[in-house]
Amino acid sequence: MKIRLLFLELLLLQRATSENILIWPAEGSHWINLKPIINELIARGHSVTVAVNSTVLDIDYSEPSPVKYEVFQVPFTNDKIQDLMNAIGQFWLYDKHKYPTGKRTENSQQSWNVESNLPMVCDGMIKNEKLVQKLRDSKFKVVLSDPVHRCGELLALKLGIPFIFSLRFSPGFTVERLCGQIPAPPSYVPAILSEFTDKMSFTERVQNVLYTFMYDWMCKRMWHDLDSYYTEALGEVE
């Protein structure tokens, strides 16, 4: 009798601690980085669903797996994605040293925006009301999003659930500071893409402050259209 009660308690505990988790991934090494997290979530008894568009290169959603996949359609081909990924790899592996920091950052942001194929990828998920409702009905607890692939946080807002970014990603911590309110004073914390360490000279600290101002201005300019897209998608008035 005691063994039966213990078994029942274990089953109830599993139900109490297991959650539905939605993953919004990115391509390439970012997917490789996410896989150990996904495997650990599954090992802990959680149900994991990965939302992927129909042209992904590195995510094989046709193979049997404990991971569930929610595939949505986009109006472009795998070949286009492959060409863009090759261009991004060429820049970051071979060409970035040819450019000053400002130009390097601008190229980076343009690459990310193109890689994500906004707004087409976002439209494929966000404007598919039937799919969004299906995700709502699945009662996900949280969205784990790779921020390099835009719209994961927008999907979480549409579903009314929290989201977690899998990495820090914006130049100069712009999004993390302005949206996430993380404490990152530029006189002490080296900005992402500045290539400074935590041991900066006085001159480097001054440069880091200037870089931070530059990144803020650059990100706000580059993501202006994204702001409008999010505002429209959420039904808010600008």
Secondary structure by P-SEA (a helix, b strand, c coil): caaaaaaaaaaaaaaacbbbbbbbcccaaaaaaaaaaaaaaaaabbbbbbbbcccccccccccccccccccccccccaaaaaaaaaaaaaaaccccccccaaaaaaaaaaaaaaaaaaaaaaaacccaaaaaaaaaaaccccccccccccaaaaaaaaacbbbbbccccccccccccccccccccccccccccccccccccaaaaaaaaaaaaaaaaaaaaaaaaaaaaaaaaacccc
